[in-house]
Amino acid sequence: MNEVMMDALVVGLTMVLVEIVKKIAAMRMSEDDIKRIVIPLSVFIIAGVLNVGMCFVFTPEVAWRDALFEGLRWGAVAGGVFGIGKAALGKS
């Protein structure tokens, strides 16, 4: 699989899965706790795990630590893309 495709897939899936986590957390936590704790943690954890898993399947020669680092980096990108989208829609 193309590296750019993998990166885009990690970012997109991270955004979708974080929204699912956010909906589940909304049943149990306050909105402030979700914004301060759940969203930042889930973005990095999900992106890191997704990237490690995808590298394990598609590019097994990549070390898991390098894949985790890239996943964390793409998690930060996913968070930024989501924030920019909310700002553009006037929801932030």
PyMOL commands that set and color helices and strands:
alter all, ss='L'
color gray80, all
select helices_A, chain A and resi 3-26+31-58+64-88
alter helices_A, ss='H'
color red, helices_A
deselect
rebuild
show_as cartoon
